[in-house]
Amino acid sequence: MPVENNPLDVLSTNERQIAGFLLEGMSVSEISKRLSISYHEVAETSKQIKRLLNVSTIAEMRNLISSR
């Protein structure tokens, strides 16, 4: 039986950190303050995460991860 990969494995360390915060329910603004990076950088990274995971929403991301 093949081993299921964690969908987050395709993400960089920074993307994984931001994805974790998003999954915890933090807003882009809260994440940018927490990481001391620009709002724009977090928003763009959030879009990139969704593209890489082939999801449109955080809820879809949760479902993808919980199904593994």
N, C-alpha and C positions, 0 to 999 in steps of 0.2 A: 504494500500500500504506500503510495507516494506521500512524502511529508508535505503538509500545507505550509507555504511560506506566509509570513506576516506581511500583509499588504503595505505596512509602513516601511518595509525593508527597501523599497524603491526610493525613499526620501532621504535627503541629506540630513545630517545631524541638526542643522538649523531648522529645516522644514519639519522634522520630527518633533522638535521642541515646540514650534508654533502649532502644529497639529494637536499636540497634547493639550496645550492651553485652550485651543478652540473646542476640543472635545470636553474639556472641563466647564465650558460655558462662558469663557472669558471673551470679551469684545475685542475687536481689533485695537481700539484705543487703549484698553487695559493692557493688552499684550505689548503694545509699543512702549508704554510707560514702564512696564515690568522689565523689558529687555533693553530699555534705553536706545531704541531705534525708532526711525520715523514711522508714522502711521502708514505712509505710502508703501514703505518696504514690507510691512506686515500684510497690508491689503494685497499687494502683488504676490507675496509668497503664499498667501491663502489661496489665491486664484491658481497658482502653479501647483499647489498640493492637490486641489480638486481635479485639475487636468491630469496629473500623474496617476491619481487613483480612479480616474474616470467616474467622478461623482459630481453632482451639482450643488449639493447641500451638506451641511454638517450632519444632519440626520442620516443621510445616505452613507456618509463616512462612518458613522457609528454602526450602522447596520452591516457594512462591509467588514469592519473589524470584528464585530461580535459574531459574525457568521463563520469566522475562521477558528 
